[in-house]
């Protein structure tokens, strides 16, 4: 952990394996009161990385909210795209991600 002013920040990347994809969620502290949700979606093969996508999302008041949003976006993308033949192409930048804020 490190301390930024009077605020303690975990500065930890949460990683989740989900249906053969690695979701890496690491919020970025923008200022004392905001954390940007950030996500890396990685398509894994048996011996190497097949494709990777970096996604910056909206900001939240807490690090845990930002991490949860990143995980939700990643899981939604995998659910909607993993079975498609073009999932690797979509990961490399041609496919869409659900980037519109949806705090439910």
Secondary structure as UniProt FT lines:
FT   STRAND          2..4
FT   TURN            5..6
FT   STRAND          7..9
FT   STRAND          14..18
FT   TURN            19..20
FT   STRAND          21..25
FT   STRAND          28..31
FT   TURN            32..33
FT   STRAND          34..44
FT   STRAND          49..60
FT   HELIX           63..81
FT   TURN            82..83
FT   TURN            85..86
FT   HELIX           87..89
FT   HELIX           90..94
//
